Amino acid sequence: RLALAEDHPDVALDWIHQALKSDPHNLTANEDYAALMLKSGKAEEARAALEKLTEWSPGNPRYHYLLGQALAKSGDAEGAQKEFETSQKLKASAPAPAPVR
């Protein structure tokens, strides 16, 4: 994730490919791949990864939000709106974090 955050997409993509080779269902690697594809302007590749993520973890609002971004960039405004609404509903229904003592 550091390589992705520091704008080293080649290094990040190598790490992601290695992680996915050993575990194709690795949520973190799939999310990082989708984020990298979005950042690179490859919305269709991002969409495919995010559709898998929302299938594997349907209660994760971040995955729905990112899928909405990918759909919007792909020109699917209706699909994007649906995913943004799903993300908001999931956020609203999430339990509040426990207070730090």
KEGU-674206 format. One record per residue: residue number from 1; x, y, z of N, C-alpha, C in turn; residue in one letter. Coordinates in Angstrom, 3 decimals. Layout:
<sites>
  miba       n_x       n_y       n_z      ca_x      ca_y      ca_z       c_x       c_y       c_z  mido
   NUM         X         Y         Z         X         Y         Z         X         Y         Z     A
...
</sites>
This chain:
<sites>
  miba       n_x       n_y       n_z      ca_x      ca_y      ca_z       c_x       c_y       c_z  mido
     1     0.823    -1.198     0.000     0.000     0.000     0.000     0.862     1.256     0.000     R
     2     2.015     1.154     0.578     2.900     2.311     0.613     3.298     2.718    -0.802     L
     3     3.616     1.738    -1.656     3.998     2.045    -3.041     2.848     2.723    -3.768     A
     4     1.630     2.297    -3.508     0.468     2.911    -4.133     0.292     4.335    -3.624     L
     5     0.446     4.510    -2.323     0.277     5.829    -1.710     1.366     6.804    -2.153     A
     6     2.537     6.307    -2.422     3.654     7.177    -2.795     3.831     7.300    -4.304     E
     7     2.831     6.949    -5.058     2.863     7.068    -6.513     3.958     6.248    -7.177     D
     8     4.043     4.999    -6.795     4.930     4.035    -7.454     4.058     2.913    -7.992     H
     9     3.278     3.202    -9.053     2.308     2.221    -9.518     2.917     0.905    -9.993     P
    10     4.102     0.933   -10.567     4.721    -0.303   -11.040     5.059    -1.227    -9.872     D
    11     5.614    -0.644    -8.818     5.944    -1.423    -7.621     4.665    -1.939    -6.981     V
    12     3.667    -1.082    -6.900     2.386    -1.485    -6.310     1.755    -2.616    -7.112     A
    13     1.767    -2.500    -8.429     1.160    -3.529    -9.273     1.891    -4.857    -9.137     L
    14     3.222    -4.826    -9.021     3.984    -6.065    -8.794     3.547    -6.729    -7.492     D
    15     3.442    -5.935    -6.421     3.017    -6.470    -5.124     1.618    -7.058    -5.229     W
    16     0.727    -6.330    -5.884    -0.662    -6.781    -6.019    -0.722    -8.099    -6.782     I
    17    -0.008    -8.193    -7.886    -0.016    -9.429    -8.682     0.524   -10.614    -7.872     H
    18     1.575   -10.388    -7.092     2.113   -11.460    -6.247     1.087   -11.893    -5.204     Q
    19     0.442   -10.918    -4.580    -0.557   -11.234    -3.553    -1.736   -11.986    -4.152     A
    20    -2.196   -11.564    -5.321    -3.345   -12.221    -5.950    -2.992   -13.598    -6.503     L
    21    -1.745   -13.775    -6.875    -1.313   -15.095    -7.358    -1.398   -16.115    -6.230     K
    22    -1.003   -15.717    -5.028    -1.045   -16.643    -3.903    -2.439   -16.740    -3.282     S
    23    -3.247   -15.675    -3.421    -4.609   -15.690    -2.859    -5.499   -14.773    -3.689     D
    24    -6.184   -15.328    -4.706    -7.026   -14.500    -5.576    -8.173   -13.788    -4.853     P
    25    -8.524   -14.261    -3.660    -9.610   -13.649    -2.894    -9.104   -12.662    -1.834     H
    26    -7.845   -12.287    -1.908    -7.277   -11.341    -0.952    -7.984    -9.991    -1.122     N
    27    -8.765    -9.621    -0.115    -9.565    -8.401    -0.208    -8.702    -7.156    -0.342     L
    28    -7.643    -7.080     0.443    -6.770    -5.912     0.397    -6.118    -5.762    -0.973     T
    29    -5.601    -6.847    -1.519    -4.947    -6.790    -2.826    -5.946    -6.428    -3.922     A
    30    -7.153    -6.985    -3.852    -8.169    -6.648    -4.844    -8.589    -5.188    -4.740     N
    31    -8.723    -4.689    -3.510    -9.077    -3.277    -3.329    -7.958    -2.373    -3.846     E
    32    -6.717    -2.720    -3.542    -5.588    -1.919    -4.021    -5.507    -1.939    -5.551     D
    33    -5.775    -3.117    -6.138    -5.779    -3.228    -7.597    -6.846    -2.301    -8.188     Y
    34    -8.045    -2.349    -7.614    -9.139    -1.509    -8.101    -8.787    -0.029    -7.973     A
    35    -8.227     0.355    -6.836    -7.840     1.752    -6.618    -6.782     2.187    -7.630     A
    36    -5.818     1.317    -7.890    -4.765     1.630    -8.858    -5.350     1.763   -10.263     L
    37    -6.293     0.880   -10.601    -6.921     0.960   -11.914    -7.738     2.252   -12.046     M
    38    -8.461     2.628   -10.998    -9.204     3.890   -11.022    -8.263     5.075   -11.214     L
    39    -7.178     5.059   -10.458    -6.204     6.149   -10.526    -5.549     6.225   -11.908     K
    40    -5.425     5.077   -12.557    -4.791     5.001   -13.880    -5.775     5.236   -15.022     S
    41    -7.033     5.487   -14.689    -8.034     5.723   -15.719    -8.572     4.465   -16.363     G
    42    -8.390     3.331   -15.717    -8.850     2.042   -16.249   -10.096     1.601   -15.476     K
    43   -11.193     2.319   -15.732   -12.423     2.120   -14.962   -13.017     0.726   -15.140     A
    44   -12.926     0.156   -16.327   -13.510    -1.180   -16.549   -12.787    -2.247   -15.735     E
    45   -11.465    -2.162   -15.664   -10.708    -3.111   -14.852   -11.042    -2.941   -13.379     E
    46   -11.170    -1.695   -12.955   -11.549    -1.408   -11.567   -12.936    -1.963   -11.282     A
    47   -13.857    -1.728   -12.205   -15.233    -2.214   -12.024   -15.270    -3.722   -11.826     R
    48   -14.540    -4.448   -12.643   -14.538    -5.909   -12.532   -14.043    -6.356   -11.149     A
    49   -12.972    -5.751   -10.674   -12.444    -6.110    -9.349   -13.422    -5.727    -8.252     A
    50   -14.045    -4.568    -8.383   -14.966    -4.099    -7.347   -16.267    -4.875    -7.327     L
    51   -16.695    -5.367    -8.466   -17.881    -6.225    -8.484   -17.605    -7.508    -7.706     E
    52   -16.401    -8.046    -7.848   -16.028    -9.231    -7.054   -16.017    -8.876    -5.570     K
    53   -15.428    -7.746    -5.230   -15.339    -7.352    -3.823   -16.716    -7.169    -3.204     L
    54   -17.645    -6.537    -3.925   -18.981    -6.343    -3.363   -19.738    -7.666    -3.264     T
    55   -19.381    -8.621    -4.096   -19.984    -9.965    -3.991   -19.423   -10.692    -2.769     E
    56   -18.115   -10.608    -2.573   -17.467   -11.305    -1.464   -17.737   -10.641    -0.121     W
    57   -17.895    -9.331    -0.126   -18.089    -8.581     1.116   -19.168    -7.507     0.897     S
    58   -20.431    -7.940     0.763   -21.498    -7.010     0.395   -21.793    -5.930     1.430     P
    59   -21.363    -6.115     2.653   -21.632    -5.139     3.695   -20.572    -4.058     3.838     G
    60   -19.588    -4.037     2.955   -18.509    -3.056     3.047   -18.878    -1.801     2.245     N
    61   -19.163    -0.692     2.922   -19.576     0.512     2.199   -18.494     1.074     1.275     P
    62   -17.236     0.901     1.644   -16.146     1.427     0.802   -16.135     0.753    -0.567     R
    63   -16.364    -0.541    -0.612   -16.365    -1.250    -1.897   -17.487    -0.734    -2.794     Y
    64   -18.646    -0.485    -2.205   -19.767     0.038    -3.003   -19.467     1.460    -3.489     H
    65   -18.840     2.258    -2.635   -18.482     3.620    -3.031   -17.486     3.603    -4.197     Y
    66   -16.449     2.783    -4.075   -15.450     2.696    -5.142   -16.070     2.147    -6.425     L
    67   -16.978     1.177    -6.294   -17.668     0.657    -7.480   -18.487     1.775    -8.123     L
    68   -19.122     2.605    -7.310   -19.844     3.749    -7.848   -18.927     4.673    -8.640     G
    69   -17.729     4.903    -8.129   -16.762     5.738    -8.858   -16.401     5.102   -10.200     Q
    70   -16.151     3.798   -10.188   -15.786     3.106   -11.426   -16.926     3.157   -12.432     A
    71   -18.142     2.941   -11.961   -19.290     2.992   -12.863   -19.485     4.397   -13.429     L
    72   -19.316     5.404   -12.579   -19.450     6.785   -13.050   -18.415     7.090   -14.125     A
    73   -17.181     6.659   -13.908   -16.126     6.902   -14.890   -16.338     6.106   -16.173     K
    74   -17.118     5.019   -16.067   -17.433     4.199   -17.246   -18.665     4.720   -17.981     S
    75   -19.317     5.737   -17.411   -20.490     6.309   -18.057   -21.819     5.740   -17.591     G
    76   -21.806     4.898   -16.561   -23.038     4.305   -16.044   -23.513     5.103   -14.833     D
    77   -24.156     6.228   -15.099   -24.594     7.128   -14.020   -25.635     6.466   -13.119     A
    78   -26.541     5.705   -13.706   -27.592     5.042   -12.918   -26.993     3.989   -11.991     E
    79   -26.091     3.173   -12.510   -25.424     2.168   -11.692   -24.583     2.805   -10.601     G
    80   -23.912     3.901   -10.944   -23.085     4.611    -9.970   -23.949     5.139    -8.830     A
    81   -25.071     5.750    -9.167   -25.963     6.299    -8.146   -26.446     5.196    -7.203     Q
    82   -26.782     4.050    -7.761   -27.225     2.908    -6.943   -26.140     2.497    -5.949     K
    83   -24.899     2.424    -6.427   -23.802     2.021    -5.541   -23.513     3.077    -4.488     E
    84   -23.585     4.351    -4.846   -23.380     5.418    -3.863   -24.459     5.358    -2.786     F
    85   -25.701     5.112    -3.193   -26.802     4.999    -2.219   -26.603     3.794    -1.313     E
    86   -26.181     2.672    -1.883   -25.914     1.476    -1.076   -24.820     1.765    -0.065     T
    87   -23.771     2.448    -0.497   -22.671     2.803     0.399   -23.181     3.646     1.564     S
    88   -23.994     4.648     1.242   -24.532     5.534     2.289   -25.408     4.758     3.278     Q
    89   -26.259     3.861     2.769   -27.129     3.064     3.639   -26.299     2.182     4.564     K
    90   -25.244     1.583     4.017   -24.391     0.719     4.833   -23.657     1.518     5.900     L
    91   -23.197     2.711     5.535   -22.525     3.570     6.520   -23.484     3.957     7.635     K
    92   -24.703     4.299     7.258   -25.695     4.754     8.246   -26.094     3.626     9.201     A
    93   -26.071     2.384     8.721   -26.483     1.268     9.563   -25.332     0.645    10.344     S
    94   -24.119     1.101    10.079   -22.952     0.548    10.801   -22.977     1.003    12.251     A
    95   -22.610     0.105    13.155   -22.559     0.517    14.565   -21.478     1.573    14.801     P
    96   -21.753     2.436    15.726   -20.786     3.479    16.084   -19.576     2.830    16.732     A
    97   -18.386     3.367    16.506   -17.192     2.806    17.145   -17.273     2.980    18.663     P
    98   -16.695     2.030    19.363   -16.677     2.101    20.824   -15.802     3.263    21.261     A
    99   -16.206     3.952    22.311   -15.386     5.077    22.796   -14.055     4.582    23.352     P
   100   -13.045     5.394    23.165   -11.709     5.074    23.678   -11.669     5.528    25.143     V
   101   -11.179     4.658    25.989   -11.123     5.002    27.426    -9.721     5.206    27.878     R
</sites>
